[in-house]
Amino acid sequence: MPVASIVSDLTDTITSWIGDYGLYAVFILMAIDAVFPAASEVVMIYAGALAAGAFAGQTVSLFGVEIAHGFPAYLAMSLSGTVGYVVGAIIGWWIGWWGGRPFLEKHGRWLHLDHEKLARSEAWFAKYGDAAVFFGRVTPVVRSFISVPAGVFHAPFGRYVVLTAIGSAIWCFLFAGIGWAAGANWEHVHHLLGRLDYLIVAAIVLGGVYLVVRRRRRSRG
């Protein structure tokens, strides 16, 4: 199946869930994204567009109480995504803290964390410390692979939660704001951001290749 078709099906599924379940879907999907990649950009952009009233017949409600379209709905969607992500990040930290390195070396493939990724994560935390948590939360792709290693390497829980909350809030409010501003044209914005993600990933890969080549040259020297 072509990649474009898979991405399209995933987007349709996510937007359908948010359209049907609103704040609850945003909360759950962002909680998942804290450990597994769950297209958080799509989630929050669509949530913002829904908050703006871009889709006829779809409303935002909490415990049966309807929230007015516009800023109140935007605020609710953004907070739902932020809190959901923090909850998922805490669960991921606990999995890493409880299982430790032996657990991940044995079962890490289920979390997309093989031995090589775990080693890179350890080097990342050793070099950047708290900054690894914050900047990891606002970096596409990387943001879903911070939670479990943070627990494995015993990142201080209090600072971890605070930095995660700040980074998550920036991410959720930003992308929901883009969706809110785009309104019914949210799909065009999403496609543009999707291309941007590919460019960011490509830059990360090229940067990694550059560092490997430079290290080898130094070793030879």
GICORQUI-V700341 format. One record per residue. N is the residue number from 1. RES is the residue in one letter. PSI is psi in whole degrees, -180 to 180 (none if undefined). NEAR is the number of other C-alpha atoms within 10 Angstrom. D_CENTER is the distance of its C-alpha to the mean C-alpha in Angstrom with 1 decimal. Layout:
BEGIN
N|RES|PSI|NEAR|D_CENTER, N|RES|PSI|NEAR|D_CENTER
END
This chain:
BEGIN
1|M|132|5|25.0, 2|P|148|7|23.8, 3|V|-41|8|20.2, 4|A|-37|9|20.4, 5|S|-40|10|21.6, 6|I|-45|11|18.9, 7|V|-41|13|16.2, 8|S|-44|12|18.5, 9|D|-41|12|19.0, 10|L|-43|15|15.3, 11|T|-43|18|14.9, 12|D|-41|12|18.2, 13|T|-46|12|17.2, 14|I|-48|21|14.0, 15|T|-33|22|16.1, 16|S|-43|14|19.0, 17|W|-45|17|17.3, 18|I|-40|22|16.2, 19|G|-36|20|19.8, 20|D|-38|14|21.4, 21|Y|-3|16|19.6, 22|G|-124|22|18.1, 23|L|-37|25|16.6, 24|Y|-42|18|16.7, 25|A|-42|22|14.6, 26|V|-45|30|11.9, 27|F|-50|24|12.1, 28|I|-45|17|12.1, 29|L|-39|25|9.4, 30|M|-32|30|6.8, 31|A|-41|26|8.7, 32|I|-41|22|8.5, 33|D|-20|21|4.8, 34|A|-18|29|5.6, 35|V|-40|23|8.2, 36|F|140|20|8.1, 37|P|125|17|6.3, 38|A|36|18|6.9, 39|A|55|20|7.0, 40|S|-29|26|5.0, 41|E|-47|22|7.5, 42|V|-45|25|10.2, 43|V|-51|27|9.6, 44|M|-34|32|10.0, 45|I|-46|28|12.6, 46|Y|-39|34|14.6, 47|A|-41|34|14.4, 48|G|-40|34|15.9, 49|A|-39|28|18.4, 50|L|-40|30|19.4, 51|A|-31|31|19.9, 52|A|-7|26|22.2, 53|G|29|20|24.3, 54|A|-18|20|23.8, 55|F|117|14|24.4, 56|A|134|8|27.8, 57|G|-5|7|28.2, 58|Q|126|16|24.6, 59|T|170|20|24.4, 60|V|125|26|22.1, 61|S|156|17|23.6, 62|L|119|12|23.1, 63|F|40|7|25.6, 64|G|-5|7|27.8, 65|V|121|8|28.0, 66|E|136|11|27.1, 67|I|131|16|25.2, 68|A|141|15|26.7, 69|H|155|19|24.9, 70|G|-148|15|24.2, 71|F|-42|15|22.9, 72|P|-44|13|23.2, 73|A|-39|25|21.0, 74|Y|-45|27|18.5, 75|L|-43|17|18.5, 76|A|-44|19|18.2, 77|M|-44|28|15.2, 78|S|-44|28|13.3, 79|L|-38|19|14.5, 80|S|-44|24|13.6, 81|G|-41|31|9.9, 82|T|-50|26|10.2, 83|V|-42|20|12.5, 84|G|-43|25|10.7, 85|Y|-41|31|7.7, 86|V|-42|26|10.5, 87|V|-47|21|12.5, 88|G|-38|22|10.3, 89|A|-37|32|9.9, 90|I|-42|22|13.7, 91|I|-44|19|14.4, 92|G|-43|27|12.7, 93|W|-43|27|14.8, 94|W|-39|20|17.8, 95|I|-46|19|17.6, 96|G|-42|21|17.8, 97|W|-43|19|20.5, 98|W|-44|13|22.5, 99|G|-35|17|22.5, 100|G|-176|17|22.6, 101|R|-42|18|23.0, 102|P|-41|10|25.6, 103|F|-44|14|23.4, 104|L|-36|22|20.6, 105|E|-26|15|23.3, 106|K|-40|12|24.7, 107|H|8|14|21.8, 108|G|-26|17|18.8, 109|R|-28|11|19.0, 110|W|-20|10|17.7, 111|L|13|14|14.4, 112|H|33|16|14.5, 113|L|86|18|15.9, 114|D|-179|15|19.4, 115|H|-39|15|21.9, 116|E|-45|10|21.2, 117|K|-36|14|17.5, 118|L|-40|20|18.5, 119|A|-40|12|21.1, 120|R|-38|12|19.0, 121|S|-41|21|16.6, 122|E|-43|16|19.8, 123|A|-38|12|21.1, 124|W|-47|17|18.1, 125|F|-38|19|18.4, 126|A|-34|12|22.1, 127|K|-41|11|22.2, 128|Y|-14|11|19.7, 129|G|-129|15|19.6, 130|D|-33|18|17.8, 131|A|-29|14|16.7, 132|A|-37|19|14.6, 133|V|-51|24|12.4, 134|F|-54|22|12.3, 135|F|-29|16|11.9, 136|G|-32|21|9.4, 137|R|-20|28|7.0, 138|V|17|18|7.9, 139|T|122|15|8.2, 140|P|147|18|6.9, 141|V|-58|20|7.0, 142|V|-34|14|8.1, 143|R|-25|25|5.2, 144|S|-4|25|5.3, 145|F|25|24|9.0, 146|I|-37|25|9.9, 147|S|-55|28|10.6, 148|V|-49|30|13.5, 149|P|-32|28|15.2, 150|A|-38|28|15.2, 151|G|-40|25|17.3, 152|V|-43|24|19.4, 153|F|14|17|20.4, 154|H|48|16|21.0, 155|A|132|19|19.0, 156|P|122|12|20.8, 157|F|-45|14|19.2, 158|G|-51|9|20.1, 159|R|-36|13|18.8, 160|Y|-46|23|15.6, 161|V|-43|19|15.0, 162|V|-48|14|16.2, 163|L|-37|21|14.1, 164|T|-43|29|10.9, 165|A|-42|21|12.1, 166|I|-49|15|13.1, 167|G|-41|22|10.1, 168|S|-41|27|8.0, 169|A|-43|22|11.1, 170|I|-47|15|11.4, 171|W|-50|22|8.1, 172|C|-47|29|9.1, 173|F|-36|21|12.7, 174|L|-53|17|12.6, 175|F|-35|25|11.2, 176|A|-36|28|13.2, 177|G|-38|24|16.0, 178|I|-44|21|15.9, 179|G|-39|30|16.2, 180|W|-43|28|18.9, 181|A|-36|16|20.8, 182|A|-33|20|20.6, 183|G|-128|21|21.8, 184|A|-14|17|23.3, 185|N|21|13|22.4, 186|W|-32|21|18.6, 187|E|-39|17|18.8, 188|H|-41|11|20.3, 189|V|-42|16|17.6, 190|H|-43|20|15.0, 191|H|-41|12|17.2, 192|L|-42|10|17.6, 193|L|-35|15|13.9, 194|G|-42|16|13.6, 195|R|-38|10|16.5, 196|L|-39|13|15.1, 197|D|-43|16|12.1, 198|Y|-41|13|15.0, 199|L|-41|12|17.0, 200|I|-46|15|14.4, 201|V|-43|15|14.1, 202|A|-41|12|17.9, 203|A|-40|12|18.5, 204|I|-43|13|16.7, 205|V|-47|12|18.9, 206|L|-39|12|21.9, 207|G|-40|12|21.4, 208|G|-42|12|21.3, 209|V|-43|12|24.4, 210|Y|-44|12|26.1, 211|L|-39|12|25.7, 212|V|-47|12|27.0, 213|V|-43|12|30.0, 214|R|-39|12|30.7, 215|R|-39|12|30.7, 216|R|-39|11|33.1, 217|R|-40|10|35.4, 218|R|-41|9|35.6, 219|S|-43|8|36.4, 220|R|-37|7|39.1, 221|G|none|6|40.4
END
